[in-house]
Amino acid sequence: MSFRINTNIAALTSHAVGVQNNRDLSSSLEKLSSGLRINKAADDSSGMAIADSLRSQSANLGQAIRNANDAIGMVQTADKAMDEQIKILDTIKTKAVQAAQDGQTLESRRALQSDIQRLLEELDNIANTTSFNGQQMLSGSFSNKEFQIGAYSNTTV
């Protein structure tokens, strides 16, 4: 019994070249369809590491912007409440000066004192109810707050 082995070197070479061309074409199509120069670490390992670092930093900066906006909202809330308190204090001062004038009767001074008392209660009410995200801001317990506003954990305001 005899065996015969036939090979066609040219056909095998053509097949190998065709397979490589298919791989190259697939890689090119993957890059074109994704729009990215680097799709996987094999394309450019150092470039992929840099891209991942930049992507992470970009996400961190996005969160930092949201943190800064929260801080701005918090300050604006406190500012509006304090504006109201200043208006109330100005009204109290006006009523106190009015009550101090000699032309006031005892009855009118009592009415002014009653108005001042209501204004003081409103002043306390604003201080005790002004809050942002569940945290009371003007009650005296809100202090030493830090907001991360940079891409890195040590960048705070």
C-alpha positions in Angstrom: 0.0 0.0 0.0 1.4 3.3 -0.9 0.5 6.8 0.2 0.9 9.9 -1.8 0.9 13.4 -0.3 0.4 16.3 -2.7 0.9 19.9 -1.7 0.3 23.1 -3.5 2.6 25.6 -1.9 1.3 28.5 -4.1 -2.3 27.8 -2.9 -1.3 27.6 0.8 0.6 30.9 0.4 -2.3 32.5 -1.3 -4.6 31.3 1.5 -2.3 32.7 4.2 -2.1 36.1 2.4 -5.9 36.1 2.1 -6.4 35.4 5.8 -4.0 38.2 6.7 -5.8 40.6 4.3 -9.1 39.7 5.9 -7.7 40.5 9.4 -6.3 43.8 8.2 -9.6 44.7 6.5 -11.5 43.7 9.6 -9.2 45.9 11.8 -9.6 48.9 9.4 -13.4 48.5 9.3 -13.5 48.4 13.1 -11.5 51.6 13.3 -13.6 53.3 10.7 -16.9 52.2 12.2 -16.0 53.3 15.8 -14.3 56.5 14.7 -11.4 55.8 17.2 -7.8 55.5 16.4 -7.3 53.1 19.2 -9.9 50.4 19.8 -7.9 47.9 21.9 -4.6 47.8 23.7 -3.0 45.9 20.8 -3.5 48.9 18.5 -1.3 51.2 20.7 -0.8 50.1 24.3 0.7 53.4 25.6 -1.9 55.4 23.7 -4.6 53.3 25.2 -3.3 54.0 28.7 -3.2 57.7 28.0 -6.7 57.6 26.5 -8.1 55.7 29.5 -6.5 58.2 31.8 -7.9 61.2 29.9 -11.3 59.5 29.8 -11.2 59.0 33.5 -10.1 62.6 34.1 -12.9 63.9 31.8 -15.5 62.0 33.9 -14.0 63.4 37.1 -14.1 66.9 35.7 -17.8 66.4 34.8 -18.5 65.4 38.4 -16.5 68.3 39.6 -18.6 70.7 37.5 -21.8 69.2 39.1 -20.2 69.6 42.5 -19.4 73.3 41.8 -23.0 73.8 40.6 -24.3 72.3 43.8 -22.0 74.6 45.8 -23.3 77.6 43.8 -26.9 76.6 44.5 -26.2 76.2 48.2 -24.6 79.6 48.4 -27.4 81.2 46.4 -30.0 79.7 48.7 -28.2 81.0 51.8 -27.7 84.4 50.1 -31.4 84.8 49.3 -32.4 83.8 52.9 -29.9 86.3 54.3 -31.2 89.0 52.0 -34.7 88.4 53.5 -33.2 88.6 57.0 -31.5 91.9 56.2 -34.8 93.3 55.0 -36.4 92.2 58.2 -33.6 93.7 60.3 -34.0 97.0 58.4 -37.7 97.0 59.1 -37.0 96.3 62.8 -34.5 99.1 63.0 -37.1 101.5 61.4 -39.8 100.4 63.8 -37.4 100.8 66.8 -36.5 104.3 65.7 -40.2 105.1 65.2 -41.0 103.8 68.7 -38.2 105.9 70.3 -39.7 109.1 69.1 -41.4 111.2 71.8 -44.6 111.6 69.7 -45.6 107.9 70.1 -48.2 106.9 72.6 -48.0 103.9 74.9 -50.6 102.2 72.7 -48.6 102.8 69.4 -45.4 101.7 71.1 -47.0 98.4 72.1 -48.2 97.9 68.5 -44.7 98.6 67.2 -43.3 96.2 69.8 -45.8 93.6 68.7 -44.7 94.1 65.1 -41.0 93.8 66.0 -41.7 90.6 68.0 -43.4 89.1 64.9 -40.5 90.1 62.7 -38.0 88.6 65.2 -40.0 85.3 65.0 -39.9 85.5 61.2 -36.1 86.1 61.4 -35.7 82.9 63.6 -38.0 81.0 61.3 -35.9 81.8 58.2 -32.7 80.8 60.1 -34.3 77.5 61.3 -35.9 76.5 58.0 -33.4 77.5 55.3 -31.9 74.3 54.0 -30.3 72.8 51.0 -30.5 69.1 50.3 -31.8 68.5 53.8 -29.0 70.4 55.5 -30.0 73.4 57.6 -27.8 76.3 56.5 -28.4 79.2 58.9 -29.0 77.5 62.2 -25.4 77.6 63.2 -24.6 73.9 62.6 -23.6 74.3 59.0 -19.8 75.1 58.8 -16.5 73.9 57.4 -18.0 72.3 54.3 -15.7 71.4 51.4 -16.6 70.9 47.8 -14.4 69.0 45.4 -14.2 71.0 42.2 -11.2 69.5 40.4 -10.3 66.3 38.7 -8.2 65.2 41.6 -9.3 64.5 45.2 -7.2 67.2 46.8 -8.8 70.1 44.7 -11.4 71.5 47.1 -13.1 74.8 47.9 
